[in-house]
Amino acid sequence: MKLLKKLTIPLLITMSCFLIFSCSKDLTRDEAKDLIIKKYGFPKYESNRFYKEYLQVSINQGVRDWKGGSIRRNFPENLNSFYKSGLITIGEKHIQRINNWDGRVKDWLVYTVTLTNEGEKYLINESENEYEVKTCVLSFGEITGIQMQKQANGASANYTIIRKATPFGFNVSQGSENRTTTFSLFDDGWRIE
């Protein structure tokens, strides 16, 4: 019985210390990185869409049921840039449509846009009327700092992402961006809030 009393106090102290130190687990940079990549799906893409066909129209013309783009004088800047970079080809075709203004059948000039082999490398999705292409790749950079909030069982991590434009992202800003994410400590580990 005396032996049990002698062992009880050190055993309680040991268990208390274990509980205290196991509950105050700090968030490591590797844990924060893994959770951020998993939560936000890095690397990921930003995209843009453009039509497969563009109708040449004048100020007095219009077709209400047209499912493509329209051009009054010049091609949009992005299409010119894609063409010059060898990402698309531009063709022409003539179609007959009913003019909404006077009801007469008119011959319409339509510019067709087709992705080249180089452009197809960035294709995400294609519908009947549009292409969706990658304009930018976002990848995880690094954890730049972690601030622990012990009273709240939380932490916040500052990190960078790297933004790299594809050839379709001719006007996308590139470089690194700073971001912050907050974490909470649960009984099974850290989670992003």
MOSUL-V138695 format. One record per pair of residues at least 12 apart in sequence whose ideal C-beta (glycine too) atoms are under 8 Angstrom apart, sorted by sequence separation. I is the first residue (numbers start at 0). GAP is how many residues later the second one is. D is the distance in whole Angstrom. If there is no record, write none. Layout:
BEGIN
i->I gap->GAP d->D
i->I gap->GAP d->D
END
This chain:
BEGIN
i->94 gap->12 d->8
i->95 gap->12 d->7
i->121 gap->12 d->4
i->144 gap->12 d->7
i->145 gap->12 d->8
i->162 gap->12 d->6
i->180 gap->12 d->8
i->54 gap->13 d->6
i->56 gap->13 d->5
i->58 gap->13 d->7
i->93 gap->13 d->5
i->94 gap->13 d->5
i->144 gap->13 d->5
i->161 gap->13 d->8
i->162 gap->13 d->7
i->53 gap->14 d->6
i->54 gap->14 d->7
i->55 gap->14 d->8
i->56 gap->14 d->7
i->57 gap->14 d->7
i->93 gap->14 d->7
i->118 gap->14 d->7
i->142 gap->14 d->6
i->143 gap->14 d->5
i->161 gap->14 d->5
i->162 gap->14 d->6
i->52 gap->15 d->4
i->53 gap->15 d->4
i->54 gap->15 d->5
i->55 gap->15 d->5
i->56 gap->15 d->6
i->74 gap->15 d->7
i->93 gap->15 d->6
i->94 gap->15 d->6
i->142 gap->15 d->7
i->143 gap->15 d->6
i->160 gap->15 d->7
i->51 gap->16 d->7
i->52 gap->16 d->7
i->53 gap->16 d->6
i->54 gap->16 d->7
i->92 gap->16 d->8
i->93 gap->16 d->7
i->114 gap->16 d->6
i->142 gap->16 d->5
i->143 gap->16 d->6
i->159 gap->16 d->4
i->160 gap->16 d->5
i->50 gap->17 d->4
i->53 gap->17 d->5
i->91 gap->17 d->6
i->92 gap->17 d->5
i->141 gap->17 d->7
i->159 gap->17 d->7
i->50 gap->18 d->4
i->91 gap->18 d->7
i->112 gap->18 d->8
i->114 gap->18 d->8
i->140 gap->18 d->7
i->141 gap->18 d->6
i->159 gap->18 d->6
i->160 gap->18 d->6
i->49 gap->19 d->7
i->91 gap->19 d->6
i->92 gap->19 d->6
i->139 gap->19 d->7
i->140 gap->19 d->3
i->158 gap->19 d->8
i->159 gap->19 d->7
i->90 gap->20 d->7
i->91 gap->20 d->7
i->140 gap->20 d->6
i->157 gap->20 d->6
i->158 gap->20 d->6
i->53 gap->21 d->7
i->89 gap->21 d->6
i->90 gap->21 d->4
i->139 gap->21 d->6
i->140 gap->21 d->5
i->157 gap->21 d->7
i->158 gap->21 d->8
i->89 gap->22 d->7
i->138 gap->22 d->7
i->139 gap->22 d->8
i->157 gap->22 d->5
i->158 gap->22 d->7
i->89 gap->23 d->6
i->90 gap->23 d->7
i->137 gap->23 d->5
i->138 gap->23 d->5
i->156 gap->23 d->7
i->88 gap->24 d->8
i->89 gap->24 d->8
i->137 gap->24 d->7
i->155 gap->24 d->6
i->156 gap->24 d->6
i->53 gap->25 d->8
i->87 gap->25 d->5
i->88 gap->25 d->5
i->137 gap->25 d->6
i->138 gap->25 d->7
i->155 gap->25 d->7
i->49 gap->26 d->8
i->87 gap->26 d->6
i->136 gap->26 d->8
i->155 gap->26 d->5
i->156 gap->26 d->7
i->87 gap->27 d->6
i->88 gap->27 d->6
i->135 gap->27 d->6
i->136 gap->27 d->5
i->154 gap->27 d->7
i->155 gap->27 d->7
i->49 gap->28 d->7
i->86 gap->28 d->7
i->87 gap->28 d->6
i->135 gap->28 d->7
i->153 gap->28 d->6
i->154 gap->28 d->5
i->49 gap->29 d->7
i->86 gap->29 d->6
i->135 gap->29 d->5
i->136 gap->29 d->7
i->153 gap->29 d->6
i->47 gap->30 d->8
i->85 gap->30 d->6
i->134 gap->30 d->7
i->135 gap->30 d->7
i->153 gap->30 d->5
i->154 gap->30 d->8
i->65 gap->31 d->8
i->86 gap->31 d->6
i->87 gap->31 d->6
i->134 gap->31 d->6
i->152 gap->31 d->6
i->153 gap->31 d->7
i->49 gap->32 d->8
i->85 gap->32 d->6
i->86 gap->32 d->4
i->133 gap->32 d->5
i->151 gap->32 d->8
i->152 gap->32 d->4
i->84 gap->33 d->8
i->85 gap->33 d->8
i->132 gap->33 d->8
i->134 gap->33 d->5
i->135 gap->33 d->5
i->62 gap->34 d->5
i->78 gap->34 d->7
i->133 gap->34 d->6
i->134 gap->34 d->4
i->143 gap->34 d->7
i->62 gap->35 d->8
i->86 gap->35 d->8
i->132 gap->35 d->5
i->133 gap->35 d->8
i->140 gap->35 d->6
i->154 gap->35 d->7
i->62 gap->36 d->8
i->63 gap->36 d->5
i->74 gap->36 d->7
i->135 gap->36 d->5
i->61 gap->37 d->8
i->62 gap->37 d->6
i->81 gap->37 d->7
i->134 gap->37 d->6
i->60 gap->38 d->6
i->61 gap->38 d->5
i->61 gap->39 d->7
i->153 gap->39 d->8
i->60 gap->40 d->7
i->70 gap->40 d->7
i->59 gap->41 d->6
i->67 gap->42 d->7
i->121 gap->44 d->5
i->60 gap->45 d->8
i->62 gap->45 d->7
i->121 gap->45 d->7
i->121 gap->46 d->5
i->117 gap->49 d->8
i->118 gap->49 d->8
i->55 gap->52 d->7
i->54 gap->53 d->6
i->55 gap->53 d->4
i->54 gap->54 d->8
i->55 gap->54 d->7
i->54 gap->55 d->6
i->55 gap->55 d->7
i->53 gap->56 d->7
i->54 gap->56 d->8
i->52 gap->57 d->5
i->53 gap->57 d->5
i->52 gap->58 d->7
i->52 gap->59 d->6
i->53 gap->59 d->7
i->51 gap->60 d->7
i->52 gap->60 d->7
i->51 gap->61 d->5
i->66 gap->61 d->8
i->67 gap->61 d->6
i->50 gap->62 d->7
i->51 gap->62 d->8
i->66 gap->62 d->5
i->49 gap->63 d->7
i->52 gap->76 d->7
i->46 gap->77 d->5
i->51 gap->77 d->6
i->50 gap->78 d->6
i->51 gap->78 d->6
i->44 gap->79 d->7
i->50 gap->79 d->6
i->51 gap->79 d->7
i->49 gap->80 d->7
i->86 gap->80 d->6
i->48 gap->81 d->5
i->49 gap->81 d->6
i->86 gap->81 d->6
i->48 gap->82 d->7
i->84 gap->82 d->5
i->48 gap->83 d->5
i->49 gap->83 d->8
i->47 gap->84 d->7
i->48 gap->84 d->8
i->46 gap->85 d->5
i->47 gap->85 d->6
i->81 gap->85 d->8
i->84 gap->85 d->8
i->46 gap->86 d->6
i->81 gap->86 d->7
i->46 gap->87 d->6
i->47 gap->87 d->5
i->45 gap->88 d->7
i->46 gap->88 d->6
i->81 gap->88 d->8
i->44 gap->89 d->5
i->45 gap->89 d->5
i->80 gap->89 d->5
i->44 gap->90 d->8
i->45 gap->90 d->4
i->44 gap->91 d->7
i->44 gap->92 d->6
i->45 gap->92 d->7
i->77 gap->92 d->7
i->43 gap->93 d->8
i->44 gap->93 d->7
i->77 gap->93 d->8
i->42 gap->94 d->6
i->43 gap->94 d->5
i->42 gap->95 d->6
i->41 gap->96 d->7
i->42 gap->96 d->4
i->41 gap->97 d->6
i->42 gap->97 d->7
i->41 gap->98 d->4
i->36 gap->103 d->5
i->35 gap->104 d->7
i->32 gap->107 d->7
i->32 gap->109 d->8
i->32 gap->110 d->6
i->31 gap->111 d->5
i->28 gap->114 d->4
i->31 gap->114 d->6
i->28 gap->117 d->7
i->27 gap->118 d->8
i->26 gap->119 d->6
i->41 gap->119 d->7
i->25 gap->120 d->8
i->47 gap->120 d->7
i->26 gap->121 d->7
i->35 gap->121 d->7
i->47 gap->121 d->8
i->25 gap->122 d->6
i->31 gap->123 d->8
i->35 gap->123 d->6
i->45 gap->123 d->8
i->31 gap->125 d->4
i->23 gap->126 d->7
i->32 gap->126 d->7
i->45 gap->126 d->7
i->31 gap->127 d->7
i->26 gap->128 d->4
i->28 gap->128 d->8
i->25 gap->129 d->8
i->26 gap->130 d->7
i->38 gap->142 d->8
i->35 gap->145 d->6
i->34 gap->148 d->7
i->31 gap->149 d->8
i->31 gap->151 d->7
i->38 gap->153 d->5
i->34 gap->155 d->6
i->26 gap->156 d->6
i->34 gap->156 d->7
i->35 gap->156 d->7
i->34 gap->157 d->6
i->26 gap->158 d->8
i->30 gap->158 d->8
i->31 gap->158 d->8
i->30 gap->159 d->6
i->24 gap->160 d->7
i->26 gap->163 d->5
i->24 gap->164 d->8
END
